Amino acid sequence: MQPPDQIPIKILARRSFESAAAAYDQASALQQEVGQRLLQRLDLVKIQPDRILDLGSGTGQCIPDLLARYKKAQVVALDIALPMLWRARKRGRWLRKPRCVCADAERLPFADSSFDLVFSNLMLQWCVELEVVFTELQRVLRPGGLLLFTSFGPDTLRELRGSWQQVDGYSHVNAFADMHDVGDALLRTRFADPVMDVERLTVTYADVWKLMRELKQIGAHNVTAGRPRGLTGKARMQRLVGAYEQYRSQGVLPASYEIVNGHAWSTSAECGISLEA
């Protein structure tokens, strides 16, 4: 058996999301809210896709809306964690079913020019090589196809990160790419007219323990290279609790989330799809 500190980050992330599948929907209020906001952005786009890829679909929270919005489209749900797809397959029994594919976003098992729309809600931040993923998406998108996505930005969980820095020198919170770096990666992989913006959301908790439990329930485990090896002791956890108290306001503790929104177009041919004025 491989020692924990030698297991690739991608495998650690996959295992975390596999373990989180059963409790994910109950603990993912933020992910659901961000997903709904991303779906609303489709109101501004003149597009009638035949095939849609929900990249990193998780339990399929956005799939019923995609199927209802595009009644003739085939939706393919892709996720690296098979238990997530089992739940996606069971969602919305009254709607036609998505095709579910368990695969790695960096090695998509699809032919070139397979999709008109790639929709991805809060998944890209878990990818090891973002440019590799964008290159694959450029390949599988049809001429003029649209990539629409959200990701976490570097200010996500800044209170938790700052509190841990007062406890020890390890990396306890995942690091996320800046909006400008994501936009640059789109340009380097030949996506056209990338548009990026940021939203900031705050979720409040009665105590740190509830935040930590929720992060575990959604599979957002720490997979950074500088993470501590072994269990976090009681004394360090108590110091974390004390450090986080500096952020308490009006009786609750905040957890900040920086949401990076982006869309861009495939450049494999002249784009025939446009945004409404």
N, C-alpha and C positions, 0 to 999 in steps of 0.2 A: 504493500500500500504506500502511495506517495505521501511524504510528510506534508502537512497543511501549507507550509511556507513555500512548497515547490509546485503546488497545484496552480495551473494557469488561471488568470483572472476570469477568463470567459467561462471556464468550467465552474468556478466558484459562483459566478453570477447565475448561471443556469440552475445550479443546485438550489440556490436561494429562492428563485422564482418557482421552481418545482415544489418546494416545501410550502410556499406561501399561497398556492393556488386555492386551497380550501377556504382560507379566511380573507382572500384578497378583496372581494367585493364589499365586505363589511367594513374594511379599514381604508378604502381608497376613495374617500369623498373628494379629496383634492384632485386626484387623477380624473374622476368623473366630471368635475366642474371644468377642468381644463379641456377635457375631451369635448364637452358640449360647446365651449367657446370656439374650439377649432372647427367643429361642424358648422357653426354659424358663419364662419368665414367662407364657406362654400356658397353662401347666398350671393357673394360678390363675384362669383366666377361663372362665366358662360361655358359650361362644359356638360356634355352628356356622355359619360364614359360607358364603354361596353364591358371593360374589365377593370376592377379596382383591387389593389393590393393594400390590405391593412397590415402594415409592417410593425411587428411587435404588438400584436392584437391583444395579448394577455387573455383575459376571460371573455373578450369580445364585447366590451361595454359599448363601443361605438357602432358595432355591426348592424343592429336593428335600425338605427337612424340612416346608415348608408344604404341599406336595402330599401327602406321606405322612400328615401330621397331619389334614388336612381332605380326605378322599378324594373327596368329591363337589364340591369347590369349584373354581371357575375362578380361576387366578392370573394376574394381569397384571403383567408386569415393565416398569417405566418407568425410563429413564435418559436423561440428556442426551447421553451419548457412545455413538454407534452401535456402535463396535467392542466396547464392553462387552456390548452386547445380543447381538452375534453369538456371543460366548462363552457367554452365558447360555442361548441357544437350543440350544447343543450339549451342555449339561450334563445328566447323568442321563438317558441315552437310554432306560433301562428304565421311566421314568416318563412320564406324559402331559405334553405340552409346555405351557409357559406362553405366553400371548400377549405379544409383545414390542412396546413402543411407545417410540419415541425422541421425547422431548418435554421441555419446561421445566416444572418443578414449580410455577412461578408462573403458568402458563397451561395447565392440565390439559385435554386434549382429550377429556373425558368428560362425559356428561350428568349432570344433578343426580341425587343419590341412586343412584349406580351401584355402591357398594361397601359391604360390611358391616364390613370390616376394612382399615385401612391400616397396613402394617408398614414401618418405615423404620429401617435400621441404618446409623448413622454417615454420614448424608447431609445432614441439615438444616443442619449447620454451614457448608456451602458455599453456602447460599442467601443472596442479597443482601437480600431483603426477607422476613423470617420471617413477619410478619403476613400478607403477601400469600399465602404458601404455606398458612398455617393457614386463611385465608379460603377458599381453593380446596378444601382438604381438608374443611372444614365443608360446603361445597357438594356435593361428590361422595359424601360418606358418607350412608348411608341412616339413617332414624330409629333412634336408639340405637346407631349404629355406633361402633366403637372405633378410636382412633388409638393405636398403640403404637410407641415410637421410642427411639433413642439418639442422642446428639450429643456432640461434644467440648465440655468446659468450659474456662474461661480458664486453668487451671493446666496444661493440656496443653503438653508440651514446654517447661516452665518453665526447665529447665537450658539448653536450646539458646537460648532467648530471653535469659536472663541472660548467657550467654557472648557472644552477639552484641552486647549492650549495652556490653560492655567493649571491643569492637572499633571500632564506629562508631555513628553516630546514626540509621542507617536501621532500618526495620522489616523484619526478615528472617523472622519467624515469624507465621503467620496468627493473628488475634485471634478468640476464640470467645466466644459469649454465656454469661453466668452462668445457673445453674439458675433463679434467681428471675426473671430477665428472660424466660426461655423460658416459665415458668409464667404470668407476667403477660400475655404475648402470647397464650397459650391463652385466658385469661379475656376478653381484649379481643375475641377473635374468637368468643366465645359457646360455647366448649367447656365442658362441665360436669365438675365433680369432678376437676380435674386433680390427679394425684399425681406428685410429682417426688422423685427421690433421686439420690445421687451415689456412684459407685464410683471407687476410685483404683487404677490398675494401673501397674506399672513393668516396662519392657522393658530388658534390659541388653545392652551392646555392648562389643566389645573396643576399639573406637576410634570417633571421631566420623565417620570416612569411611564406615563401614558404616551408621551411622544415616542419613547424608545420602543414600547410595545407595538405601536402602530407601524413604525419603520420596519420592525421585524415581520409583522403580519403581511406587509406588502412586498417583502423580499428585498428591501433596500438595505442589504447588509454592506458593511464596509469591505471593499475588495481592493483598496489601494495598496501599493507596494510597501508603504511605510506603516501598515497597520500593525498593532501589537500581536505577538504570537502567544496564544494561550488565553485563558479566561481573565476578565477584568475583575480584580478583587473588590471586596466590599468597601475597603477604605477609599479606593480611588473613585468608586461610584458615589460615595458620600461627598467627596470633594467636588465631583461634577455637579451634584445637586446644589451644593452651596454656591458654586461659581455661577450657575445658571440663574440663581435668584436675583442677580443684579439686573436682569432684564424684566423682572415682574412689574406689571403695570395694571392698575385697576383690578387686582386680584387674580390675574392670569399670566401665564408665560407665553410669549410669542415664538412662533417658528416661521421664519421668512422663507419664501420661495420666489426665485427669479425664473420666470417662464420666458424662454426664447421662442418666438414664433417666426416661422419662415416659409416662404414658398419660392419656387423657381421652376423653370421650364426646360424640358428636354431640348437639346440642340441637334438631334439627329436629322432634323429637317426643319424647314421654315414652320414656325408655330402658327397653327390655324385657330387657336383658342385665345380669347381675350378677356380681360377684366372689364366689368361694367364701369362706366364713368360715375 
